[in-house]
């Protein structure tokens, strides 16, 4: 499922891979210096925005800052690596309890693994820190939906629609909520 807020948060050029050959055409190019940590994070974020999730995850794997960890988690979610997305999302949220990228990645990772009670608990904590995070409401609503806690699901989906009325998920949620009335 596309997440417009995540997609809107990022953009930069992709890393170019350079291959060298020792077939007598002169010396191989000097190895590139390791990118500065911030540059590596921005490169990883750019790769994520471009839909190059494997490359983004590889670039962000050594990341330690909130932004790098959040986008590493988001990249792993896009790759369907839900269990692997949990740790970096939790680390980012520990440092910044209301990070929108990390909270969305954690919510999707937990719900996709069927860890519904944990998703509800963790996203409730996130929403206490910042109730204006649409995808925290969306994923907690998904967990409530799968747990057949319909009244709570409705509350979260309505909050999501107030906060992100033009999100790609909005039409389906409006239809679902309309069918319940």
C-alpha positions in Angstrom: 0.0 0.0 0.0 1.5 3.4 -1.0 2.1 5.9 1.7 2.0 9.4 0.4 3.4 11.0 3.5 6.5 8.8 3.3 6.9 9.4 -0.4 6.6 13.2 0.1 9.3 13.3 2.7 12.3 12.6 0.4 14.3 13.2 -2.9 18.0 13.1 -4.3 20.2 11.5 -7.1 21.0 7.8 -7.1 24.5 6.4 -6.3 26.4 5.4 -9.4 28.3 2.2 -9.2 31.7 2.2 -10.9 33.3 -0.9 -12.1 37.0 -1.1 -13.0 38.9 -3.6 -15.0 42.5 -4.6 -14.8 42.8 -5.5 -18.5 45.7 -3.2 -19.3 43.7 0.0 -19.8 45.6 1.9 -17.1 45.3 1.9 -13.4 42.0 1.3 -11.7 40.3 4.4 -10.4 41.1 5.3 -6.8 38.5 4.0 -4.4 35.9 6.5 -3.4 36.1 7.9 0.0 33.4 6.8 2.4 30.6 9.3 2.3 30.1 11.4 5.4 27.4 10.0 7.6 24.9 12.8 6.7 25.7 12.4 3.0 25.1 8.6 3.2 21.8 9.1 5.0 20.7 11.7 2.4 21.8 9.4 -0.4 19.8 6.5 1.2 16.7 8.7 1.6 17.0 9.7 -2.1 17.2 6.1 -3.1 14.2 5.4 -1.0 12.2 8.2 -2.7 13.2 6.8 -6.1 11.8 3.4 -5.2 15.3 1.8 -5.1 14.6 0.1 -1.7 17.3 -2.5 -1.8 20.0 0.1 -2.6 18.5 2.4 0.1 18.5 -0.3 2.7 22.2 -1.2 1.9 23.2 2.5 2.0 21.3 3.1 5.3 22.2 -0.1 7.1 25.2 1.4 8.9 23.1 4.5 9.8 22.6 5.4 13.4 20.8 8.7 13.4 17.0 9.0 13.7 16.5 9.9 10.0 18.7 7.1 8.8 17.1 4.5 11.1 13.6 5.6 10.1 14.3 5.3 6.4 16.1 2.0 6.8 13.0 0.7 8.5 10.8 2.1 5.8 13.0 0.6 3.1 12.8 -2.8 4.7 9.0 -2.5 4.9 8.9 -1.8 1.2 11.0 -4.9 0.6 8.6 -7.0 2.7 11.3 -7.5 5.4 8.9 -6.7 8.2 10.8 -8.4 11.0 14.0 -6.7 10.0 12.2 -3.3 9.9 11.2 -3.4 13.6 14.6 -2.8 15.3 15.6 0.3 13.4 12.1 1.7 13.7 12.1 1.2 17.4 15.5 2.7 17.7 14.4 5.8 15.9 11.2 6.1 18.0 13.2 5.7 21.2 15.2 8.8 20.2 12.2 10.6 18.7 8.9 9.2 19.9 6.9 10.9 17.3 9.0 10.4 14.1 6.4 10.0 11.3 8.5 7.8 9.1 9.6 5.4 11.9 6.0 5.2 13.3 4.5 4.4 9.9 7.2 1.8 9.2 6.8 0.2 12.6 3.0 0.1 12.3 3.1 -1.5 8.9 5.8 -4.0 10.0 3.9 -5.1 13.1 0.5 -5.3 11.4 1.9 -7.2 8.4 3.4 -9.8 10.8 0.1 -10.1 12.7 1.5 -8.6 15.8 -1.7 -6.7 16.3 -1.7 -6.1 20.1 1.9 -4.9 19.9 1.1 -2.6 17.1 -1.8 -1.1 19.1 0.3 -0.7 22.2 3.3 0.9 20.3 1.2 3.2 18.1 -0.8 4.3 21.1 2.5 5.4 22.7 3.5 7.2 19.5 0.1 8.9 19.3 0.4 10.1 22.9 3.6 11.8 21.8 2.0 13.3 18.7 -1.7 12.7 17.9 -1.3 14.4 14.5 0.5 11.6 12.8 -1.9 10.3 10.2 -0.1 7.0 9.4 0.1 6.1 13.1 -3.7 6.4 13.2 -4.0 4.4 9.9 -1.9 1.5 11.1 -3.4 1.4 14.5 -6.8 1.4 12.7 -5.6 -1.5 10.6 -4.7 -3.4 13.8 -8.0 -2.6 15.4 -9.7 -3.7 12.1 -8.0 -7.1 12.1 -8.7 -7.5 15.9 -12.4 -6.7 15.1 -12.4 -3.7 17.4 -14.7 -1.8 15.1 -15.5 1.2 17.2 -11.8 1.9 17.8 -11.0 1.2 14.1 -13.6 3.8 13.1 -12.1 6.4 15.4 -8.6 5.9 14.0 -9.7 5.9 10.4 -11.7 9.1 11.0 -8.6 10.7 12.5 -6.6 9.6 9.5 -9.0 11.1 7.1 -9.1 14.4 9.0 -5.3 14.5 9.0 -4.7 13.2 5.4 -7.8 13.7 3.4 -6.0 13.3 0.1 -3.9 10.3 1.0 -4.1 7.3 -1.5 -5.8 5.2 1.2 -8.6 7.9 1.8 -11.1 6.7 -0.8 -11.1 3.1 0.4 -11.4 4.2 4.0 -14.3 6.6 3.2 -16.1 3.7 1.4 -15.5 1.4 4.3 -16.7 3.9 6.9 -19.7 4.7 4.7 -20.7 1.0 4.5 -20.7 0.9 8.3 -23.3 3.7 8.7 
